[in-house]
């Protein structure tokens, strides 16, 4: 997540390209992460299996059942009070396209009501030449993204059982002194250039994920995260806990969104793989600082009302957010899709027809482009 691992370039959106844009990759990444992460809430993105059909459901049979621990895993991070130190390894893509190994320790805590904290405890391995201050700034700005998007979650048990082959493996690992079961999740079918293959070490009594890995198509780890110390109900009194930054109003996915939002809604009708919409909301971005970033004061993240849509296949998520259309004359990223890599995530942002947008998912750049192109 340091500046040496970011990559950004202008990519055509359908036939609406004006010129190729190259902004500073560091600041592009900061604004993209703030735009995505500062708007997320702390509840489970998934819906119960009996909530009825969703507006978009792409392939796969309805789930016929799931492992009992799978149901415990839905939203467990947000309802559990704990404190622990975890080791994080991520393979990221540098600006030159090479793979770079990042390794660090994170101090993580939560109060069980949705408030959490992730602090950079120690950087064990970072690319040569990374500016320490910039690295810490990017980490601070991305903690909500790490909590709600990067960290492995079961967002909807029924969808996960439909779209993933879930296997209870024979290993019985102990993580941070807690006996766990190991589950394998392999997505049915290929959706882009990432195989959707995960393994998670889970406390069977609580459903809490104490360690997990994501693998590439060669079976090599892209991400490895494991708690080295962990305490349920651990003391978080010396941590700065946070929830969401922006106020938001939930919308009904089954009713017209334009009338609920009060402005024109751009709804992508092309999603990734078997994802379906799980949530829609309108949030208000203030003119203020979030993690030291002047949100609401730039054309990347203008102040005012934003629509945010979340789609999921039960495990992975796709987030699309856009601002209310304005009369701004700024040409920054106008008609362009700027791309930024964050671990196995692809994040894009830009402006079309006066609306700023941000989109992200564990998917290919081509798929991100298709999602954006279908919304405008």
C-alpha positions in Angstrom: 0.0 0.0 0.0 3.1 2.3 -0.1 3.7 4.6 -3.0 6.0 2.2 -4.7 3.2 -0.3 -5.1 0.7 1.9 -6.7 0.0 2.1 -10.4 -2.2 4.5 -12.2 -3.0 5.2 -15.8 -5.7 6.6 -17.9 -8.0 3.9 -19.5 -10.8 4.6 -22.0 -14.3 4.3 -20.8 -16.3 2.9 -23.7 -15.9 5.5 -26.5 -15.9 8.5 -24.2 -12.1 9.0 -23.9 -10.7 12.5 -24.1 -7.1 12.2 -23.3 -4.8 9.9 -21.3 -4.4 11.1 -17.7 -1.4 10.5 -15.4 -1.9 12.0 -11.9 0.5 11.3 -9.0 -0.1 7.6 -8.2 0.4 8.2 -4.5 -2.4 10.9 -4.2 -4.7 9.0 -6.6 -4.4 6.0 -4.3 -5.1 8.1 -1.2 -8.2 9.7 -2.6 -9.5 6.4 -4.0 -9.1 4.7 -0.6 -10.7 7.6 1.3 -13.6 7.7 -1.1 -14.2 3.9 -0.8 -13.3 3.3 2.8 -14.6 6.3 4.6 -18.1 5.5 3.3 -18.3 1.9 4.4 -20.3 0.9 7.4 -19.6 -1.8 10.0 -22.5 -4.1 9.4 -22.5 -7.3 7.3 -23.0 -6.5 3.6 -24.9 -9.7 3.1 -28.5 -10.4 3.6 -30.2 -13.4 5.2 -31.2 -16.2 2.9 -34.9 -15.6 3.5 -34.8 -11.8 2.6 -36.2 -12.6 -0.9 -34.6 -12.3 -4.3 -32.2 -9.5 -5.1 -32.3 -7.3 -8.2 -29.3 -8.9 -9.9 -28.4 -12.6 -9.6 -26.0 -13.9 -12.1 -25.8 -17.7 -12.3 -25.5 -20.4 -9.7 -28.1 -22.4 -7.9 -29.7 -21.3 -4.7 -27.8 -22.6 -1.6 -29.2 -25.8 -0.2 -27.5 -25.4 3.1 -24.1 -24.5 4.6 -21.7 -25.5 7.3 -22.9 -24.3 10.8 -19.7 -22.3 11.3 -20.4 -20.5 8.0 -23.4 -18.8 9.5 -21.4 -17.7 12.6 -18.8 -16.1 10.3 -21.2 -13.5 8.8 -20.5 -10.1 10.4 -18.4 -11.7 13.2 -15.7 -9.1 13.1 -18.2 -6.3 13.8 -19.9 -7.9 16.7 -16.8 -9.2 18.5 -14.8 -7.3 21.1 -11.1 -8.2 20.9 -7.5 -7.0 20.7 -4.6 -8.7 18.9 -1.4 -8.4 16.9 -1.4 -9.9 13.4 1.3 -10.5 10.8 0.3 -9.4 7.3 2.1 -10.4 4.0 0.8 -9.1 0.7 2.2 -9.5 -2.8 1.6 -6.2 -4.6 2.3 -4.9 -8.1 4.8 -2.2 -8.4 4.6 0.7 -10.9 6.9 -1.3 -13.2 4.6 -4.3 -13.1 6.8 -6.5 -10.9 5.6 -8.4 -7.8 6.7 -6.8 -4.5 6.4 -8.5 -1.1 5.1 -6.4 1.7 5.2 -7.6 5.3 4.1 -5.8 8.5 2.6 -6.2 11.9 -0.8 -4.6 12.7 -2.3 -3.9 16.1 -6.0 -4.5 15.7 -8.9 -4.0 18.2 -12.7 -3.6 18.3 -15.4 -3.0 20.9 -18.0 -5.3 19.5 -20.4 -2.5 18.4 -18.8 -1.8 15.0 -16.0 0.5 16.3 -12.5 -0.7 15.4 -8.9 0.3 15.1 -6.0 -0.9 12.9 -2.6 0.6 13.8 0.7 0.0 12.0 2.8 -1.8 14.7 5.9 -2.5 12.7 7.0 -2.6 9.0 9.0 -5.8 8.5 9.5 -5.6 4.7 8.9 -2.8 2.3 10.3 -1.9 -1.1 13.6 0.0 -1.2 13.1 3.7 -1.4 9.6 3.9 0.1 9.1 7.1 2.0 8.2 6.2 5.6 5.9 9.2 6.2 4.0 8.6 2.9 3.7 4.9 3.8 2.2 5.7 7.2 -0.2 8.3 5.6 -1.4 5.7 3.1 -1.9 3.1 5.8 -3.9 5.5 8.0 -6.1 6.5 5.2 -6.8 2.9 4.2 -7.7 1.3 7.6 -11.4 1.2 6.9 -10.7 -0.3 3.5 -8.5 -3.0 5.2 -11.2 -3.7 7.8 -14.2 -4.0 5.6 -12.8 -4.9 2.2 -9.3 -6.5 2.3 -9.9 -8.7 5.4 -11.6 -12.0 4.6 -15.3 -12.0 5.3 -18.3 -14.2 4.7 -20.8 -11.5 3.7 -23.7 -13.8 3.0 -23.7 -17.5 3.9 -26.3 -18.7 1.3 -24.5 -16.9 -1.5 -21.1 -18.2 -0.4 -22.4 -21.8 -0.4 -23.9 -21.2 -3.9 -20.9 -19.7 -5.5 -17.9 -21.4 -3.7 -16.8 -24.9 -3.2 -16.4 -24.9 0.6 -14.4 -27.7 2.2 -13.6 -28.5 5.8 -9.9 -29.5 5.5 -8.3 -32.2 7.8 -5.8 -29.7 9.4 -6.7 -28.5 12.9 -4.4 -25.5 13.4 -3.9 -23.5 16.5 -3.7 -19.7 16.0 -2.7 -17.4 18.8 -3.4 -20.2 21.2 -6.9 -20.8 19.9 -7.9 -24.2 18.3 -9.3 -23.6 14.9 -10.8 -25.5 11.9 -9.5 -24.8 8.4 -11.9 -24.1 5.6 -11.1 -23.9 1.9 -13.2 -21.6 -0.3 -12.8 -22.0 -4.1 -15.0 -19.9 -6.4 -17.1 -21.8 -8.9 -15.8 -20.8 -12.4 -13.3 -18.2 -13.3 -14.2 -14.5 -13.1 -11.2 -12.6 -14.5 -7.6 -13.2 -13.7 -7.9 -14.1 -10.0 -9.1 -17.6 -9.0 -11.1 -16.8 -5.9 -9.2 -19.3 -3.8 -9.0 -18.8 0.0 -8.2 -20.7 3.1 -9.4 -19.5 6.5 -8.5 -20.7 10.1 -11.7 -20.2 12.1 -12.6 -20.4 15.8 -15.5 -22.9 15.5 -17.1 -21.6 18.7 -17.4 -18.0 17.5 -16.8 -18.0 13.7 -14.0 -15.5 14.1 -11.3 -15.7 11.3 -7.9 -15.8 13.1 -5.8 -16.5 9.9 -6.5 -16.6 6.2 -4.7 -16.8 2.8 -5.6 -15.9 -0.7 -3.9 -17.8 -3.5 -3.1 -17.0 -7.1 -3.8 -19.4 -10.1 -0.5 -21.1 -9.4 -1.4 -21.9 -5.8 1.0 -19.3 -4.4 -0.1 -16.9 -1.7 -1.1 -13.4 -2.6 -2.0 -12.5 0.9 -1.3 -14.2 4.3 -2.7 -12.8 7.5 -2.5 -14.5 10.9 -2.9 -13.3 14.5 0.2 -13.9 16.6 -1.6 -12.8 19.8 -5.4 -12.5 20.3 -7.7 -11.9 23.3 -11.5 -11.8 23.2 -12.7 -8.8 25.1 -9.1 -7.4 25.1 -8.4 -3.9 26.4 -8.8 -1.2 23.6 -8.8 1.8 25.9 -5.6 3.1 24.5 -6.7 2.8 20.9 -8.6 5.4 18.8 -11.7 3.5 17.6 -13.5 4.5 14.5 -16.7 3.7 12.7 -17.8 5.4 9.5 -16.8 8.9 8.6 -19.8 10.0 6.5 -23.5 10.0 7.5 -25.6 7.8 5.2 -29.2 6.9 4.5 -30.0 3.3 3.3 -32.1 2.9 0.1 -34.6 0.2 -0.9 -33.0 -1.8 -3.7 -36.5 -2.9 -4.9 -37.8 0.7 -5.4 -36.6 3.3 -8.0 -33.3 4.7 -6.6 -33.5 8.1 -8.4 -36.6 9.2 -6.5 -35.1 8.0 -3.2 -31.7 9.6 -3.7 -33.1 12.8 -5.1 -30.7 12.8 -8.1 -29.9 10.7 -11.1 -28.5 7.3 -10.2 -26.0 5.6 -12.4 -26.6 1.9 -11.8 -24.1 -0.6 -13.4 -26.0 -3.3 -15.2 -22.8 -5.3 -15.7 -21.4 -6.9 -12.5 -18.5 -9.3 -12.0 -19.2 -13.0 -12.2 -22.0 -14.2 -9.8 -22.3 -11.0 -7.8 -25.6 -9.5 -7.0 -26.5 -6.2 -5.4 -26.7 -6.2 -1.6 -26.9 -2.6 -0.5 -27.6 0.9 -1.7 -27.2 4.1 0.3 -26.8 7.9 -0.1 -24.0 9.5 1.9 -23.0 13.1 2.4 -19.4 13.9 2.0 -18.4 17.0 4.1 -15.7 19.6 3.4 -13.3 18.4 6.1 -10.3 16.2 6.8 -10.5 12.4 7.0 -7.2 10.8 8.0 -5.5 14.1 7.1 -7.0 14.1 3.6 -9.0 17.2 2.5 -12.2 15.3 1.4 -14.9 17.4 -0.2 -12.3 19.9 -1.4 -11.1 18.2 -4.6 -12.6 17.0 -7.9 -11.6 13.5 -6.9 -14.0 13.5 -3.9 -16.3 16.6 -4.1 -18.5 17.5 -1.1 -22.1 16.7 -1.3 -24.3 13.7 -1.9 -22.9 10.4 -3.1 -24.6 7.1 -4.1 -22.9 3.9 -3.0 -23.8 0.5 -4.3 -22.3 -2.8 -2.9 -22.5 -6.1 -4.8 -21.2 -9.5 -3.5 -21.0 -13.2 -4.3 -21.1 -14.0 -0.6 -17.3 -13.6 -0.1 -15.9 -11.0 -2.4 -17.4 -7.5 -2.9 -17.6 -4.9 -5.6 -18.2 -1.3 -4.6 -19.4 1.4 -6.9 -20.0 5.0 -5.7 -20.6 8.2 -7.6 -21.3 11.8 -6.6 -24.4 13.9 -7.6 -23.7 15.5 -10.9 -22.3 19.0 -10.6 -21.6 21.9 -12.9 -17.8 21.9 -12.1 -15.5 22.8 -15.0 -12.6 20.8 -13.7 -11.2 18.5 -16.3 -9.3 16.3 -13.9 -9.9 12.6 -14.9 -12.9 13.8 -17.0 -14.0 10.9 -19.2 -11.1 8.8 -17.9 -10.8 5.7 -15.7 -7.7 6.1 -13.5 -6.5 2.7 -12.2 -4.7 1.9 -8.9 -3.7 -1.4 -7.5 -4.0 -2.2 -3.8 -2.9 -5.8 -3.1 -5.3 -8.0 -5.0 -7.8 -5.2 -5.4 -8.2 -3.0 -8.5 -9.5 0.5 -7.8 -10.6 3.0 -10.3 -11.8 6.6 -10.2 -12.7 9.4 -12.5 -15.4 11.8 -13.7 -18.1 11.6 -16.4 -20.9 14.1 -17.1 -20.0 16.1 -14.0 -20.2 13.1 -11.6 -17.1 11.8 -9.8 -17.0 8.0 -9.4 -15.0 5.3 -7.5 -15.2 1.6 -8.2 -13.2 -1.3 -6.6 -13.1 -5.1 -6.5 -10.9 -8.2 -6.6 -11.1 -8.4 -10.3 -9.3 -7.5 -13.5 -8.9 -4.0 -14.9 -11.0 -5.0 -17.9 -13.9 -6.0 -15.6 -13.6 -2.7 -13.7 -13.8 -0.9 -17.1 -16.9 -2.9 -18.1 -18.7 -2.1 -14.8 -18.0 1.7 -15.2 -18.9 1.7 -18.9 -22.3 0.0 -18.1 -23.2 2.7 -15.5 -22.9 5.8 -17.7 
